[in-house]
Amino acid sequence: MHVKDTKYAFGTQFSTKLSGVCTVIKYENSRSIYVMFEDGTLTKVTGGNLCSGSISNPNRPTVFGVGINDVEVKDYTDKRYVLWHSILRRSYSEVYHKNKPSYVNVNVSDEWKRLSNFIKDVEKLPNFDMALSDNWEIDKDVLSNGEKVYSKETCCFLPREINILFTRESTKGLKTGVSYNKRLGKFVASINIGKGSGHIGVYKTEEAAHMVYCKEKQKHLDSLILKYDEKLPENVKLKLKDWFTNKVIPNGVKVDK
């Protein structure tokens, strides 16, 4: 070691601007110095950055307090980073939760809190290429069996016109797809599916209106499953075909209007 570089001797500690204190573990030259952070993370830095405190712990959560960006992202419009950032935002941003309270209890798996793991896994999901070129969206609900978590086991890619069907339509405390008409004293079923949006019918009970709404929604979903039959994986199609069945009126049951 050159005399002028003794400030980088083994065990010397440096303060950083964002990641606390680090300790020199090995000095090779001024462009290659290995330091260890307090959590045991080891990384290689330069002398200039070390002295100015401009280094950071690659394992420090910097995105919404939980996400670890351990990949050198040079283009923040990279679809993989955009997807990762968006699921963390939905799950952990208090500002986002004010407008979308249904996401308050949503989580991201521990594996996917690290960007490198997310990229490795998401690129292997069926139809990731469609997310890059045709605006397919990442979905956490279809394969999750009720879990509210983004993970490699629970996520899939869906065309936007399918994914948007799972968005709850605001009904002021009533069941999805139902509103109350005070003048008629009855419940109104309506559906929002683009060109097919609008009034379905008027019913005496909230339950009846909701059941008819679900039946119409499943009918539209079934048509989209056929439309994307060649692209959707079999396990996804199976889940979609059964998506509303527990809410649809059984055959032979009369809905009282």
Secondary structure, DSSP 8 states (H G I E B T S, - for coil): --GGGGGG-TT-EEE-SSS-EEEEEEEEETTEEEEEETTS-EEEE-HHHHHHT----TTS--BTTTBB--S--S-TT-HHHHHHHHHHHHHH-HHHHHH-GGGTT-EE-TGGGBHHHHHHHHTTSTTHHHHHHS--EEESSTTSTT--EESTTT-EEE-HHHHGGGS----TTS-TTEEEETTTTEEEEEE--GGG-EEEEEESSHHHHHHHHHHHHHHHHHHHHHHTTTTS-HHHHHHHHTTTTTTS--TT-----
